[in-house]
Amino acid sequence: MTAVFTDQDSTRVGYARSILESAGIACFIRNESTQTLGISLLGYSHAAILDPALCVVDEERVEEARALLREHFGPQVEKTEWICPKCNESNPASFDLCWNCQSAQPE
């Protein structure tokens, strides 16, 4: 399972899911119902870790899925996880700061 599209707006993620499903690509939305938990659990108005993420089940179809989504959404689909240069922790593409040490994402 690989996340291929993440967005704060669950309707955009749902639209992306319909694009992949119409192409016969098995997928699901991770965090479909957790978006509003950020305020109560973490005290933030927006917690990117809780954003809905569209995940492709078949690893062999990930690139095909990204290509389809790129046609509709542009370069946002190209974002991938990044490794913090300070503490070497993996961070979701939507994070601007490292979850572990709060260092800024490298350019």
C-alpha positions, -999 to +999 in steps of 0.1 A: +000+000+000+014+034-011-001+068-006-002+086-039-023+117-031-029+137+002-049+168+007-067+186+035-098+187+013-115+153+016-136+160-015-104+163-036-092+130-023-126+115-030-124+128-066-089+114-069-102+080-057-129+081-084-103+087-111-083+057-100-113+035-095-126+043-130-092+031-143-096-002-124-069+007-098-077-007-063-074+021-037-087+034-004-087+066+016-066+064+048-077+088+075-110+093+058-127+101+092-099+115+113-094+149+098-113+168+126-094+150+154-064+173+152-080+200+173-090+178+201-061+154+202-031+175+192-044+210+199-038+222+164-062+238+140-047+216+113-027+184+118-013+172+085-007+137+099-045+133+100-051+145+064-070+121+041-045+101+019-054+081-012-035+048-011-030+023-040-032-014-030-012-029-058+024-016-057+028-024-094+002+002-103+015+031-082+033+049-111+002+045-133-019+060-105+005+089-101+004+096-138-034+096-139-036+120-109-008+142-124-031+148-154-058+161-131-039+178-102-005+187-116+028+185-097+012+181-062+011+144-069+049+144-072+054+152-035+069+122-016+080+116+019+112+133+029+140+124+053+150+150+079+187+160+075+191+166+112+176+134+128+171+111+098+134+105+105+109+100+076+082+126+073+050+128+051+052+151+021+027+174+036+049+181+067+069+214+064+087+206+097+101+173+110+077+156+134+106+145+156+129+175+158+109+203+142+136+210+116+124+226+083+120+205+053+149+209+029+143+227-004 
